Amino acid sequence: MPSPTHEVFLLARAEQLSYKKITVRLNIDARAVGRHLNNATPHRSTTPQATESR
């Protein structure tokens, strides 16, 4: 995962910061925060979810 995307993802998910707080901390606009979070989504763990067998 690219470094800025990783940083935004950690701030949003691990530290639970709002878009506004992330924009202030990283000096980027809210659209960039959203873009980084969207880019981070495919990089998350792809561990299969348990499915219910019948």
Gaussian input, Z-matrix of N, CA and C with variables (Angstrom, degrees):
# hf/3-21g

backbone

0 1
 N
 C     1     B1
 C     2     B2     1     A1
 N     3     B3     2     A2     1     D1
 C     4     B4     3     A3     2     D2
 C     5     B5     4     A4     3     D3
 N     6     B6     5     A5     4     D4
 C     7     B7     6     A6     5     D5
 C     8     B8     7     A7     6     D6
 N     9     B9     8     A8     7     D7
 C    10    B10     9     A9     8     D8
 C    11    B11    10    A10     9     D9
 N    12    B12    11    A11    10    D10
 C    13    B13    12    A12    11    D11
 C    14    B14    13    A13    12    D12
 N    15    B15    14    A14    13    D13
 C    16    B16    15    A15    14    D14
 C    17    B17    16    A16    15    D15
 N    18    B18    17    A17    16    D16
 C    19    B19    18    A18    17    D17
 C    20    B20    19    A19    18    D18
 N    21    B21    20    A20    19    D19
 C    22    B22    21    A21    20    D20
 C    23    B23    22    A22    21    D21
 N    24    B24    23    A23    22    D22
 C    25    B25    24    A24    23    D23
 C    26    B26    25    A25    24    D24
 N    27    B27    26    A26    25    D25
 C    28    B28    27    A27    26    D26
 C    29    B29    28    A28    27    D27
 N    30    B30    29    A29    28    D28
 C    31    B31    30    A30    29    D29
 C    32    B32    31    A31    30    D30
 N    33    B33    32    A32    31    D31
 C    34    B34    33    A33    32    D32
 C    35    B35    34    A34    33    D33
 N    36    B36    35    A35    34    D34
 C    37    B37    36    A36    35    D35
 C    38    B38    37    A37    36    D36
 N    39    B39    38    A38    37    D37
 C    40    B40    39    A39    38    D38
 C    41    B41    40    A40    39    D39
 N    42    B42    41    A41    40    D40
 C    43    B43    42    A42    41    D41
 C    44    B44    43    A43    42    D42
 N    45    B45    44    A44    43    D43
 C    46    B46    45    A45    44    D44
 C    47    B47    46    A46    45    D45
 N    48    B48    47    A47    46    D46
 C    49    B49    48    A48    47    D47
 C    50    B50    49    A49    48    D48
 N    51    B51    50    A50    49    D49
 C    52    B52    51    A51    50    D50
 C    53    B53    52    A52    51    D51
 N    54    B54    53    A53    52    D52
 C    55    B55    54    A54    53    D53
 C    56    B56    55    A55    54    D54
 N    57    B57    56    A56    55    D55
 C    58    B58    57    A57    56    D56
 C    59    B59    58    A58    57    D57
 N    60    B60    59    A59    58    D58
 C    61    B61    60    A60    59    D59
 C    62    B62    61    A61    60    D60
 N    63    B63    62    A62    61    D61
 C    64    B64    63    A63    62    D62
 C    65    B65    64    A64    63    D63
 N    66    B66    65    A65    64    D64
 C    67    B67    66    A66    65    D65
 C    68    B68    67    A67    66    D66
 N    69    B69    68    A68    67    D67
 C    70    B70    69    A69    68    D68
 C    71    B71    70    A70    69    D69
 N    72    B72    71    A71    70    D70
 C    73    B73    72    A72    71    D71
 C    74    B74    73    A73    72    D72
 N    75    B75    74    A74    73    D73
 C    76    B76    75    A75    74    D74
 C    77    B77    76    A76    75    D75
 N    78    B78    77    A77    76    D76
 C    79    B79    78    A78    77    D77
 C    80    B80    79    A79    78    D78
 N    81    B81    80    A80    79    D79
 C    82    B82    81    A81    80    D80
 C    83    B83    82    A82    81    D81
 N    84    B84    83    A83    82    D82
 C    85    B85    84    A84    83    D83
 C    86    B86    85    A85    84    D84
 N    87    B87    86    A86    85    D85
 C    88    B88    87    A87    86    D86
 C    89    B89    88    A88    87    D87
 N    90    B90    89    A89    88    D88
 C    91    B91    90    A90    89    D89
 C    92    B92    91    A91    90    D90
 N    93    B93    92    A92    91    D91
 C    94    B94    93    A93    92    D92
 C    95    B95    94    A94    93    D93
 N    96    B96    95    A95    94    D94
 C    97    B97    96    A96    95    D95
 C    98    B98    97    A97    96    D96
 N    99    B99    98    A98    97    D97
 C   100   B100    99    A99    98    D98
 C   101   B101   100   A100    99    D99
 N   102   B102   101   A101   100   D100
 C   103   B103   102   A102   101   D101
 C   104   B104   103   A103   102   D102
 N   105   B105   104   A104   103   D103
 C   106   B106   105   A105   104   D104
 C   107   B107   106   A106   105   D105
 N   108   B108   107   A107   106   D106
 C   109   B109   108   A108   107   D107
 C   110   B110   109   A109   108   D108
 N   111   B111   110   A110   109   D109
 C   112   B112   111   A111   110   D110
 C   113   B113   112   A112   111   D111
 N   114   B114   113   A113   112   D112
 C   115   B115   114   A114   113   D113
 C   116   B116   115   A115   114   D114
 N   117   B117   116   A116   115   D115
 C   118   B118   117   A117   116   D116
 C   119   B119   118   A118   117   D117
 N   120   B120   119   A119   118   D118
 C   121   B121   120   A120   119   D119
 C   122   B122   121   A121   120   D120
 N   123   B123   122   A122   121   D121
 C   124   B124   123   A123   122   D122
 C   125   B125   124   A124   123   D123
 N   126   B126   125   A125   124   D124
 C   127   B127   126   A126   125   D125
 C   128   B128   127   A127   126   D126
 N   129   B129   128   A128   127   D127
 C   130   B130   129   A129   128   D128
 C   131   B131   130   A130   129   D129
 N   132   B132   131   A131   130   D130
 C   133   B133   132   A132   131   D131
 C   134   B134   133   A133   132   D132
 N   135   B135   134   A134   133   D133
 C   136   B136   135   A135   134   D134
 C   137   B137   136   A136   135   D135
 N   138   B138   137   A137   136   D136
 C   139   B139   138   A138   137   D137
 C   140   B140   139   A139   138   D138
 N   141   B141   140   A140   139   D139
 C   142   B142   141   A141   140   D140
 C   143   B143   142   A142   141   D141
 N   144   B144   143   A143   142   D142
 C   145   B145   144   A144   143   D143
 C   146   B146   145   A145   144   D144
 N   147   B147   146   A146   145   D145
 C   148   B148   147   A147   146   D146
 C   149   B149   148   A148   147   D147
 N   150   B150   149   A149   148   D148
 C   151   B151   150   A150   149   D149
 C   152   B152   151   A151   150   D150
 N   153   B153   152   A152   151   D151
 C   154   B154   153   A153   152   D152
 C   155   B155   154   A154   153   D153
 N   156   B156   155   A155   154   D154
 C   157   B157   156   A156   155   D155
 C   158   B158   157   A157   156   D156
 N   159   B159   158   A158   157   D157
 C   160   B160   159   A159   158   D158
 C   161   B161   160   A160   159   D159

   B1=1.4566
   B2=1.5336
   B3=1.3174
   B4=1.4672
   B5=1.5269
   B6=1.3094
   B7=1.4602
   B8=1.5326
   B9=1.3533
   B10=1.4729
   B11=1.5313
   B12=1.3211
   B13=1.4618
   B14=1.5223
   B15=1.3014
   B16=1.4657
   B17=1.5229
   B18=1.3204
   B19=1.4676
   B20=1.5252
   B21=1.3309
   B22=1.4685
   B23=1.5248
   B24=1.3259
   B25=1.4609
   B26=1.5306
   B27=1.3242
   B28=1.4665
   B29=1.5243
   B30=1.3212
   B31=1.4663
   B32=1.5250
   B33=1.3240
   B34=1.4600
   B35=1.5252
   B36=1.3196
   B37=1.4611
   B38=1.5275
   B39=1.3137
   B40=1.4681
   B41=1.5241
   B42=1.3378
   B43=1.4690
   B44=1.5203
   B45=1.3226
   B46=1.4629
   B47=1.5272
   B48=1.3372
   B49=1.4597
   B50=1.5226
   B51=1.3155
   B52=1.4589
   B53=1.5260
   B54=1.3413
   B55=1.4691
   B56=1.5244
   B57=1.3415
   B58=1.4623
   B59=1.5300
   B60=1.3239
   B61=1.4685
   B62=1.5272
   B63=1.3309
   B64=1.4654
   B65=1.5223
   B66=1.3352
   B67=1.4699
   B68=1.5203
   B69=1.3208
   B70=1.4650
   B71=1.5290
   B72=1.3161
   B73=1.4659
   B74=1.5287
   B75=1.3412
   B76=1.4635
   B77=1.5280
   B78=1.3305
   B79=1.4631
   B80=1.5310
   B81=1.3438
   B82=1.4617
   B83=1.5202
   B84=1.3381
   B85=1.4612
   B86=1.5321
   B87=1.3269
   B88=1.4614
   B89=1.5247
   B90=1.3273
   B91=1.4680
   B92=1.5234
   B93=1.3276
   B94=1.4668
   B95=1.5274
   B96=1.3228
   B97=1.4633
   B98=1.5269
   B99=1.3178
   B100=1.4620
   B101=1.5159
   B102=1.3122
   B103=1.4676
   B104=1.5355
   B105=1.3350
   B106=1.4652
   B107=1.5323
   B108=1.3240
   B109=1.4643
   B110=1.5245
   B111=1.3265
   B112=1.4668
   B113=1.5192
   B114=1.3194
   B115=1.4659
   B116=1.5230
   B117=1.3177
   B118=1.4659
   B119=1.5221
   B120=1.3034
   B121=1.4613
   B122=1.5264
   B123=1.3369
   B124=1.4706
   B125=1.5278
   B126=1.3242
   B127=1.4558
   B128=1.5202
   B129=1.3258
   B130=1.4588
   B131=1.5172
   B132=1.2886
   B133=1.4615
   B134=1.5224
   B135=1.3013
   B136=1.4588
   B137=1.5216
   B138=1.3232
   B139=1.4540
   B140=1.5203
   B141=1.3294
   B142=1.4767
   B143=1.5246
   B144=1.2933
   B145=1.4575
   B146=1.5257
   B147=1.3084
   B148=1.4595
   B149=1.5184
   B150=1.3006
   B151=1.4590
   B152=1.5174
   B153=1.2873
   B154=1.4497
   B155=1.5235
   B156=1.3192
   B157=1.4693
   B158=1.5201
   B159=1.3118
   B160=1.4709
   B161=1.4888
   A1=107.40
   A2=117.20
   A3=119.62
   A4=111.15
   A5=115.79
   A6=121.52
   A7=114.86
   A8=120.49
   A9=118.33
   A10=112.04
   A11=116.74
   A12=120.76
   A13=110.06
   A14=116.20
   A15=121.20
   A16=110.68
   A17=116.27
   A18=120.22
   A19=111.20
   A20=117.26
   A21=120.78
   A22=109.87
   A23=116.93
   A24=120.99
   A25=111.03
   A26=116.80
   A27=120.18
   A28=112.04
   A29=116.96
   A30=119.81
   A31=110.95
   A32=116.21
   A33=120.28
   A34=112.09
   A35=116.80
   A36=119.98
   A37=113.27
   A38=117.30
   A39=119.93
   A40=111.75
   A41=116.39
   A42=119.76
   A43=112.32
   A44=116.88
   A45=124.21
   A46=113.08
   A47=115.87
   A48=120.23
   A49=109.84
   A50=115.82
   A51=121.12
   A52=109.57
   A53=115.38
   A54=119.82
   A55=109.55
   A56=116.28
   A57=120.32
   A58=111.38
   A59=117.48
   A60=120.35
   A61=111.23
   A62=116.83
   A63=120.18
   A64=110.07
   A65=117.38
   A66=120.10
   A67=110.93
   A68=116.53
   A69=120.57
   A70=110.30
   A71=116.76
   A72=120.42
   A73=111.98
   A74=117.39
   A75=120.62
   A76=113.60
   A77=116.48
   A78=121.75
   A79=111.57
   A80=115.20
   A81=121.82
   A82=107.75
   A83=117.49
   A84=118.53
   A85=111.17
   A86=115.38
   A87=121.27
   A88=111.71
   A89=117.56
   A90=120.18
   A91=110.78
   A92=116.74
   A93=120.55
   A94=110.18
   A95=116.86
   A96=120.54
   A97=109.26
   A98=116.68
   A99=121.10
   A100=112.19
   A101=116.21
   A102=121.15
   A103=110.44
   A104=116.20
   A105=119.65
   A106=111.32
   A107=117.00
   A108=119.45
   A109=111.26
   A110=117.20
   A111=120.21
   A112=110.91
   A113=116.80
   A114=120.72
   A115=111.40
   A116=117.22
   A117=120.89
   A118=111.94
   A119=117.66
   A120=121.43
   A121=113.59
   A122=120.55
   A123=119.22
   A124=113.28
   A125=117.66
   A126=121.46
   A127=112.90
   A128=116.48
   A129=118.91
   A130=109.64
   A131=116.01
   A132=121.72
   A133=110.63
   A134=115.66
   A135=120.31
   A136=110.87
   A137=116.25
   A138=120.89
   A139=109.08
   A140=117.07
   A141=118.94
   A142=111.14
   A143=115.09
   A144=120.77
   A145=108.73
   A146=115.95
   A147=120.19
   A148=108.84
   A149=116.18
   A150=119.76
   A151=108.71
   A152=114.20
   A153=120.50
   A154=108.57
   A155=117.81
   A156=119.84
   A157=108.69
   A158=115.10
   A159=119.79
   A160=111.03
   D1=132.44
   D2=178.21
   D3=-59.70
   D4=149.11
   D5=-174.47
   D6=-57.07
   D7=-49.89
   D8=179.91
   D9=-62.30
   D10=-38.97
   D11=178.63
   D12=-64.09
   D13=-43.07
   D14=178.92
   D15=-62.34
   D16=-43.17
   D17=-179.51
   D18=-63.56
   D19=-45.74
   D20=178.56
   D21=-61.91
   D22=-43.85
   D23=-179.95
   D24=-59.55
   D25=-45.75
   D26=179.50
   D27=-64.28
   D28=-41.73
   D29=179.20
   D30=-63.64
   D31=-40.49
   D32=-177.40
   D33=-74.61
   D34=-43.17
   D35=-173.55
   D36=-92.43
   D37=-51.57
   D38=-175.94
   D39=-74.86
   D40=-44.58
   D41=-178.58
   D42=-93.05
   D43=-6.05
   D44=178.04
   D45=53.05
   D46=42.82
   D47=177.02
   D48=-83.15
   D49=148.70
   D50=176.22
   D51=-74.94
   D52=164.39
   D53=176.03
   D54=-54.20
   D55=-44.55
   D56=-176.70
   D57=-60.65
   D58=-44.29
   D59=179.93
   D60=-66.65
   D61=-35.36
   D62=177.38
   D63=-67.42
   D64=-40.06
   D65=179.46
   D66=-61.73
   D67=-39.95
   D68=179.73
   D69=-69.13
   D70=-45.56
   D71=-176.77
   D72=-64.84
   D73=-41.02
   D74=-175.41
   D75=-99.77
   D76=-3.72
   D77=-178.96
   D78=56.74
   D79=48.43
   D80=175.21
   D81=-130.15
   D82=163.60
   D83=-179.14
   D84=-86.20
   D85=166.15
   D86=-175.24
   D87=-62.49
   D88=-33.55
   D89=177.87
   D90=-63.46
   D91=-36.90
   D92=177.76
   D93=-66.64
   D94=-38.47
   D95=177.37
   D96=-60.56
   D97=-48.56
   D98=178.75
   D99=-59.95
   D100=-42.14
   D101=179.79
   D102=-62.83
   D103=-44.27
   D104=178.79
   D105=-63.31
   D106=-40.85
   D107=179.24
   D108=-67.04
   D109=-38.25
   D110=175.90
   D111=-64.32
   D112=-39.39
   D113=178.79
   D114=-68.13
   D115=-29.36
   D116=-178.38
   D117=-74.84
   D118=-26.35
   D119=-175.64
   D120=-53.85
   D121=-49.23
   D122=-179.84
   D123=-66.83
   D124=-17.93
   D125=-176.95
   D126=-86.54
   D127=-8.19
   D128=179.20
   D129=-67.74
   D130=164.79
   D131=-179.97
   D132=-55.13
   D133=135.67
   D134=179.94
   D135=-105.70
   D136=31.68
   D137=178.39
   D138=-62.02
   D139=126.25
   D140=-179.31
   D141=-61.65
   D142=141.53
   D143=177.36
   D144=-79.13
   D145=147.43
   D146=176.68
   D147=-65.73
   D148=134.02
   D149=178.20
   D150=-109.94
   D151=149.95
   D152=-178.69
   D153=-81.48
   D154=123.71
   D155=177.24
   D156=-97.18
   D157=141.05
   D158=-177.25
   D159=-116.32

